[in-house]
Amino acid sequence: MEFIPTNLHYPESEKEKLCQIKTLFKQWHKYFKDKKFIKNYSADDMVFDGFYPYYFSQKQKILFIGRESYWATGENYISWMFNAYKRKYIGNKYINQYPFHRRMMYVAYGLNNAFVEFQKIPYADEIAESFATRAGVSFAFMNISKFSNESKNTNSDRDLIDSSFVASYNKSENFILKEIDILEPDIVITMNLGTIDKMSAFGNPKELLRLNQVYAFQLNTQAKKNILLLDTFHFSAWNKSEEKDIYLPIVKAVKKYSK
């Protein structure tokens, strides 16, 4: 299992965090070994994620949380996507035409560059040039499910998500919150998780703001207090304005509540 990326170059200052997240994923994998999952999924099908190089050097450490990966069973998500970003193709689709990844690039760039006007944010392929380098934007990413959806469409496999989620978060273990704890984000951005009832894994976040475009909460973990948790539209939503429905509401919430 590739618990952490083997092909990425992390600064020395992040090596300890890599060790911590590797230890967590080994424990998570071992825990899944004793569980049964739908569709014959097993611990060896898990997709591990985490953070890209220079995440801990960002002005705003942003953790994006999605629902599930696609067509990546047994892969390390960070390693897999890093290669895709540098090729500027996710599968056979150019990064600028892929809303989910394009929007993460835009938001991470804007929040780490003085809330620059949306029209002045470079295209995703330009951001990708220096992504995860000392001079560029970086972020952390995790999916609420550690299984990959291998179906031919991109509709969320809610039963598969639930199967992973129930095993990852229960009375005896909360591996999801443990991963967040290691990553120590300043801002967590989840993508319409509220509608699939997965926010409970974050403990009892305090609600700060509720708008059509974004819900804002204050989240505390063992390692970090006053994390700003934002639940937004899913970044794949084709009928949402990137500026008005995603970027500007996030900026507004961050300006008001981020510590």
C-alpha positions as a LaTeX table, in Angstrom:
\begin{tabular}{lrrr}
\hline
Residue & $x$ (\AA) & $y$ (\AA) & $z$ (\AA) \\
\hline
Met1 & 0.00 & 0.00 & 0.00 \\
Glu2 & 1.21 & 3.49 & $-0.82$ \\
Phe3 & 0.22 & 5.16 & 2.45 \\
Ile4 & 2.06 & 8.38 & 1.53 \\
Pro5 & 3.30 & 9.62 & $-1.86$ \\
Thr6 & 6.57 & 8.11 & $-2.99$ \\
Asn7 & 7.19 & 10.38 & $-5.98$ \\
Leu8 & 6.78 & 13.83 & $-4.40$ \\
His9 & 9.49 & 15.99 & $-2.90$ \\
Tyr10 & 8.50 & 17.39 & 0.49 \\
Pro11 & 10.55 & 19.95 & 2.41 \\
Glu12 & 12.33 & 18.70 & 5.50 \\
Ser13 & 9.95 & 20.68 & 7.68 \\
Glu14 & 7.01 & 18.50 & 6.54 \\
Lys15 & 8.64 & 15.08 & 7.00 \\
Glu16 & 7.33 & 14.68 & 10.55 \\
Lys17 & 3.76 & 15.30 & 9.38 \\
Leu18 & 4.25 & 12.70 & 6.65 \\
Cys19 & 5.30 & 10.20 & 9.30 \\
Gln20 & 2.25 & 11.01 & 11.39 \\
Ile21 & $-0.17$ & 10.60 & 8.52 \\
Lys22 & 1.52 & 7.38 & 7.41 \\
Thr23 & 1.08 & 5.97 & 10.92 \\
Leu24 & $-2.60$ & 6.97 & 10.90 \\
Phe25 & $-3.25$ & 5.38 & 7.51 \\
Lys26 & $-1.56$ & 2.16 & 8.59 \\
Gln27 & $-3.86$ & 2.05 & 11.61 \\
Trp28 & $-6.88$ & 2.86 & 9.44 \\
His29 & $-5.95$ & 0.11 & 6.97 \\
Lys30 & $-5.46$ & $-2.41$ & 9.79 \\
Tyr31 & $-8.84$ & $-1.45$ & 11.26 \\
Phe32 & $-10.55$ & $-1.95$ & 7.88 \\
Lys33 & $-8.96$ & $-5.40$ & 7.58 \\
Asp34 & $-11.44$ & $-6.73$ & 10.10 \\
Lys35 & $-14.49$ & $-5.16$ & 8.45 \\
Lys36 & $-16.81$ & $-6.27$ & 5.67 \\
Phe37 & $-17.89$ & $-3.77$ & 3.04 \\
Ile38 & $-20.41$ & $-3.71$ & 0.24 \\
Lys39 & $-19.53$ & $-4.73$ & $-3.33$ \\
Asn40 & $-16.64$ & $-6.86$ & $-2.03$ \\
Tyr41 & $-14.52$ & $-3.82$ & $-1.20$ \\
Ser42 & $-11.74$ & $-4.47$ & 1.29 \\
Ala43 & $-8.96$ & $-2.66$ & 3.15 \\
Asp44 & $-6.62$ & $-3.17$ & 0.20 \\
Asp45 & $-8.95$ & $-1.07$ & $-1.99$ \\
Met46 & $-8.49$ & 2.01 & 0.19 \\
Val47 & $-7.43$ & 5.30 & $-1.41$ \\
Phe48 & $-5.16$ & 7.34 & 0.87 \\
Asp49 & $-4.92$ & 11.12 & 0.63 \\
Gly50 & $-3.35$ & 13.89 & 2.76 \\
Phe51 & $-1.42$ & 16.98 & 1.74 \\
Tyr52 & 0.69 & 18.25 & $-1.13$ \\
Pro53 & 4.23 & 19.63 & $-0.63$ \\
Tyr54 & 4.48 & 23.09 & 0.93 \\
Tyr55 & 0.96 & 22.94 & 2.33 \\
Phe56 & 2.28 & 23.83 & 5.76 \\
Ser57 & 4.04 & 26.91 & 4.31 \\
Gln58 & 0.83 & 28.51 & 3.02 \\
Lys59 & $-0.55$ & 31.72 & 4.53 \\
Gln60 & $-3.90$ & 29.95 & 4.77 \\
Lys61 & $-3.66$ & 26.18 & 5.19 \\
Ile62 & $-6.72$ & 24.97 & 3.29 \\
Leu63 & $-8.08$ & 21.46 & 3.57 \\
Phe64 & $-10.65$ & 20.50 & 0.94 \\
Ile65 & $-12.90$ & 17.57 & 1.81 \\
Gly66 & $-14.77$ & 15.77 & $-0.96$ \\
Arg67 & $-17.04$ & 12.74 & $-0.93$ \\
Glu68 & $-15.19$ & 10.00 & $-2.80$ \\
Ser69 & $-12.52$ & 9.46 & $-5.42$ \\
Tyr70 & $-13.22$ & 8.01 & $-8.87$ \\
Trp71 & $-11.41$ & 5.23 & $-10.71$ \\
Ala72 & $-8.50$ & 5.25 & $-8.24$ \\
Thr73 & $-8.86$ & 2.02 & $-6.27$ \\
Gly74 & $-5.63$ & 1.15 & $-4.48$ \\
Glu75 & $-3.94$ & 4.39 & $-5.53$ \\
Asn76 & $-2.48$ & 7.14 & $-3.39$ \\
Tyr77 & $-4.75$ & 10.06 & $-4.24$ \\
Ile78 & $-2.14$ & 12.77 & $-3.60$ \\
Ser79 & 0.48 & 11.09 & $-5.75$ \\
Trp80 & $-2.06$ & 10.31 & $-8.46$ \\
Met81 & $-3.50$ & 13.82 & $-8.62$ \\
Phe82 & $-0.13$ & 15.56 & $-8.35$ \\
Asn83 & 0.94 & 13.79 & $-11.54$ \\
Ala84 & $-2.34$ & 14.75 & $-13.18$ \\
Tyr85 & $-1.98$ & 18.41 & $-12.19$ \\
Lys86 & 1.54 & 18.56 & $-13.56$ \\
Arg87 & 0.41 & 16.91 & $-16.82$ \\
Lys88 & $-2.55$ & 19.32 & $-16.69$ \\
Tyr89 & $-4.88$ & 16.49 & $-17.58$ \\
Ile90 & $-7.20$ & 14.61 & $-15.23$ \\
Gly91 & $-7.89$ & 11.50 & $-17.22$ \\
Asn92 & $-8.49$ & 12.77 & $-20.73$ \\
Lys93 & $-9.87$ & 16.15 & $-19.64$ \\
Tyr94 & $-7.70$ & 19.28 & $-19.54$ \\
Ile95 & $-7.53$ & 20.82 & $-16.07$ \\
Asn96 & $-9.16$ & 24.09 & $-17.20$ \\
Gln97 & $-12.22$ & 22.09 & $-18.32$ \\
Tyr98 & $-12.49$ & 20.12 & $-15.05$ \\
Pro99 & $-14.63$ & 22.22 & $-12.64$ \\
Phe100 & $-13.85$ & 20.27 & $-9.46$ \\
His101 & $-10.07$ & 20.63 & $-9.65$ \\
Arg102 & $-10.11$ & 24.00 & $-11.39$ \\
Arg103 & $-12.19$ & 25.53 & $-8.62$ \\
Met104 & $-9.94$ & 24.18 & $-5.88$ \\
Met105 & $-7.00$ & 25.83 & $-7.63$ \\
Tyr106 & $-8.90$ & 29.14 & $-7.88$ \\
Val107 & $-10.01$ & 29.16 & $-4.24$ \\
Ala108 & $-6.60$ & 28.16 & $-2.88$ \\
Tyr109 & $-4.91$ & 30.81 & $-5.00$ \\
Gly110 & $-7.35$ & 33.56 & $-4.03$ \\
Leu111 & $-7.28$ & 32.89 & $-0.29$ \\
Asn112 & $-3.48$ & 32.83 & $-0.31$ \\
Asn113 & $-3.10$ & 35.93 & $-2.44$ \\
Ala114 & $-4.89$ & 38.64 & $-0.49$ \\
Phe115 & $-8.39$ & 37.70 & $-1.73$ \\
Val116 & $-7.51$ & 38.80 & $-5.26$ \\
Glu117 & $-10.44$ & 39.70 & $-7.52$ \\
Phe118 & $-11.81$ & 36.60 & $-9.21$ \\
Gln119 & $-11.07$ & 37.91 & $-12.69$ \\
Lys120 & $-7.39$ & 38.31 & $-11.77$ \\
Ile121 & $-6.90$ & 34.70 & $-10.68$ \\
Pro122 & $-4.72$ & 32.86 & $-13.22$ \\
Tyr123 & $-6.15$ & 29.93 & $-15.13$ \\
Ala124 & $-5.80$ & 26.55 & $-13.44$ \\
Asp125 & $-3.13$ & 25.37 & $-15.88$ \\
Glu126 & $-1.01$ & 28.39 & $-14.94$ \\
Ile127 & $-1.47$ & 27.77 & $-11.21$ \\
Ala128 & $-0.51$ & 24.13 & $-11.77$ \\
Glu129 & 2.91 & 25.17 & $-13.08$ \\
Ser130 & 4.13 & 26.11 & $-9.60$ \\
Phe131 & 1.62 & 24.05 & $-7.63$ \\
Ala132 & 3.11 & 22.32 & $-4.57$ \\
Thr133 & 6.42 & 24.16 & $-4.82$ \\
Arg134 & 8.00 & 26.72 & $-2.53$ \\
Ala135 & 6.81 & 29.51 & $-4.84$ \\
Gly136 & 3.32 & 28.21 & $-5.52$ \\
Val137 & $-0.05$ & 27.35 & $-4.08$ \\
Ser138 & $-0.62$ & 24.13 & $-2.18$ \\
Phe139 & $-3.41$ & 22.55 & $-0.15$ \\
Ala140 & $-4.50$ & 19.39 & 1.61 \\
Phe141 & $-7.23$ & 17.09 & 0.36 \\
Met142 & $-9.19$ & 14.20 & 1.77 \\
Asn143 & $-12.35$ & 12.35 & 0.86 \\
Ile144 & $-14.94$ & 11.46 & 3.47 \\
Ser145 & $-14.85$ & 7.95 & 1.98 \\
Lys146 & $-11.63$ & 6.01 & 1.54 \\
Phe147 & $-13.08$ & 3.91 & $-1.27$ \\
Ser148 & $-13.08$ & 4.80 & $-4.95$ \\
Asn149 & $-16.21$ & 4.86 & $-7.08$ \\
Glu150 & $-15.42$ & 2.67 & $-10.08$ \\
Ser151 & $-18.75$ & 3.10 & $-11.86$ \\
Lys152 & $-18.94$ & 4.58 & $-15.35$ \\
Asn153 & $-20.76$ & 7.72 & $-14.21$ \\
Thr154 & $-19.86$ & 10.40 & $-11.66$ \\
Asn155 & $-22.97$ & 10.17 & $-9.49$ \\
Ser156 & $-22.01$ & 9.71 & $-5.85$ \\
Asp157 & $-22.22$ & 6.09 & $-4.73$ \\
Arg158 & $-23.88$ & 6.89 & $-1.42$ \\
Asp159 & $-24.03$ & 3.27 & $-0.26$ \\
Leu160 & $-20.29$ & 2.87 & $-0.82$ \\
Ile161 & $-19.59$ & 6.21 & 0.88 \\
Asp162 & $-21.70$ & 5.11 & 3.85 \\
Ser163 & $-19.89$ & 1.78 & 4.04 \\
Ser164 & $-16.51$ & 3.49 & 4.43 \\
Phe165 & $-17.86$ & 6.29 & 6.61 \\
Val166 & $-19.51$ & 4.00 & 9.18 \\
Ala167 & $-16.27$ & 2.06 & 9.59 \\
Ser168 & $-14.14$ & 5.23 & 9.79 \\
Tyr169 & $-16.30$ & 7.07 & 12.28 \\
Asn170 & $-17.99$ & 5.26 & 15.15 \\
Lys171 & $-18.09$ & 5.16 & 18.94 \\
Ser172 & $-14.63$ & 3.63 & 19.26 \\
Glu173 & $-12.78$ & 5.41 & 16.42 \\
Asn174 & $-12.92$ & 8.64 & 14.46 \\
Phe175 & $-10.21$ & 8.32 & 11.86 \\
Ile176 & $-11.68$ & 11.21 & 9.87 \\
Leu177 & $-11.18$ & 13.69 & 12.68 \\
Lys178 & $-7.74$ & 12.24 & 13.42 \\
Glu179 & $-6.66$ & 13.03 & 9.87 \\
Ile180 & $-7.92$ & 16.60 & 10.18 \\
Asp181 & $-6.08$ & 16.86 & 13.49 \\
Ile182 & $-2.75$ & 15.95 & 11.85 \\
Leu183 & $-3.31$ & 18.37 & 8.98 \\
Glu184 & $-4.05$ & 21.30 & 11.34 \\
Pro185 & $-5.86$ & 23.39 & 8.69 \\
Asp186 & $-6.78$ & 27.02 & 9.13 \\
Ile187 & $-9.77$ & 26.55 & 6.83 \\
Val188 & $-11.69$ & 23.40 & 5.98 \\
Ile189 & $-13.88$ & 23.52 & 2.88 \\
Thr190 & $-16.35$ & 20.68 & 2.49 \\
Met191 & $-18.44$ & 20.26 & $-0.63$ \\
Asn192 & $-22.13$ & 19.83 & 0.11 \\
Leu193 & $-21.47$ & 17.24 & 2.78 \\
Gly194 & $-24.33$ & 18.54 & 4.89 \\
Thr195 & $-26.86$ & 17.07 & 2.51 \\
Ile196 & $-25.39$ & 13.60 & 2.90 \\
Asp197 & $-25.20$ & 13.86 & 6.70 \\
Lys198 & $-21.44$ & 13.46 & 7.07 \\
Met199 & $-20.76$ & 16.62 & 9.10 \\
Ser200 & $-21.21$ & 14.62 & 12.30 \\
Ala201 & $-17.68$ & 13.25 & 11.93 \\
Phe202 & $-16.32$ & 16.69 & 12.80 \\
Gly203 & $-17.61$ & 16.56 & 16.37 \\
Asn204 & $-19.89$ & 19.42 & 17.32 \\
Pro205 & $-18.83$ & 22.43 & 15.26 \\
Lys206 & $-20.39$ & 25.73 & 16.30 \\
Glu207 & $-22.53$ & 27.30 & 13.59 \\
Leu208 & $-21.51$ & 30.86 & 12.67 \\
Leu209 & $-23.31$ & 31.65 & 9.44 \\
Arg210 & $-25.92$ & 30.07 & 7.18 \\
Leu211 & $-26.40$ & 31.37 & 3.64 \\
Asn212 & $-27.66$ & 29.75 & 0.45 \\
Gln213 & $-24.10$ & 29.44 & $-0.86$ \\
Val214 & $-22.14$ & 28.60 & 2.28 \\
Tyr215 & $-22.57$ & 27.38 & 5.85 \\
Ala216 & $-19.82$ & 28.50 & 8.26 \\
Phe217 & $-18.84$ & 26.73 & 11.48 \\
Gln218 & $-16.12$ & 26.94 & 14.09 \\
Leu219 & $-14.30$ & 23.63 & 14.46 \\
Asn220 & $-11.95$ & 22.59 & 17.24 \\
Thr221 & $-9.66$ & 19.56 & 17.19 \\
Gln222 & $-7.18$ & 18.36 & 19.76 \\
Ala223 & $-4.31$ & 20.04 & 17.90 \\
Lys224 & $-5.96$ & 23.25 & 16.73 \\
Lys225 & $-8.73$ & 25.58 & 17.84 \\
Asn226 & $-10.92$ & 27.98 & 15.90 \\
Ile227 & $-10.67$ & 26.27 & 12.53 \\
Leu228 & $-13.09$ & 27.82 & 10.05 \\
Leu229 & $-15.24$ & 25.07 & 8.54 \\
Leu230 & $-17.18$ & 26.00 & 5.40 \\
Asp231 & $-19.68$ & 23.74 & 3.66 \\
Thr232 & $-20.27$ & 24.95 & 0.10 \\
Phe233 & $-21.83$ & 23.82 & $-3.14$ \\
His234 & $-20.10$ & 20.80 & $-4.60$ \\
Phe235 & $-17.26$ & 22.00 & $-6.80$ \\
Ser236 & $-18.53$ & 19.85 & $-9.66$ \\
Ala237 & $-21.90$ & 21.63 & $-9.76$ \\
Trp238 & $-22.24$ & 22.71 & $-13.38$ \\
Asn239 & $-25.09$ & 25.19 & $-12.76$ \\
Lys240 & $-23.26$ & 27.36 & $-10.20$ \\
Ser241 & $-21.34$ & 30.56 & $-10.88$ \\
Glu242 & $-17.71$ & 30.10 & $-9.90$ \\
Glu243 & $-17.49$ & 33.72 & $-8.82$ \\
Lys244 & $-20.88$ & 34.44 & $-7.26$ \\
Asp245 & $-21.80$ & 31.03 & $-5.83$ \\
Ile246 & $-18.41$ & 29.68 & $-4.81$ \\
Tyr247 & $-15.50$ & 32.13 & $-4.66$ \\
Leu248 & $-17.13$ & 35.29 & $-3.29$ \\
Pro249 & $-19.19$ & 33.57 & $-0.53$ \\
Ile250 & $-16.05$ & 31.73 & 0.63 \\
Val251 & $-14.04$ & 34.96 & 0.63 \\
Lys252 & $-16.80$ & 36.74 & 2.58 \\
Ala253 & $-16.89$ & 34.03 & 5.25 \\
Val254 & $-13.10$ & 33.85 & 5.53 \\
Lys255 & $-12.76$ & 37.63 & 5.88 \\
Lys256 & $-15.40$ & 37.67 & 8.60 \\
Tyr257 & $-14.51$ & 34.60 & 10.65 \\
Ser258 & $-11.00$ & 33.35 & 9.92 \\
Lys259 & $-8.57$ & 33.81 & 12.77 \\
\hline
\end{tabular}
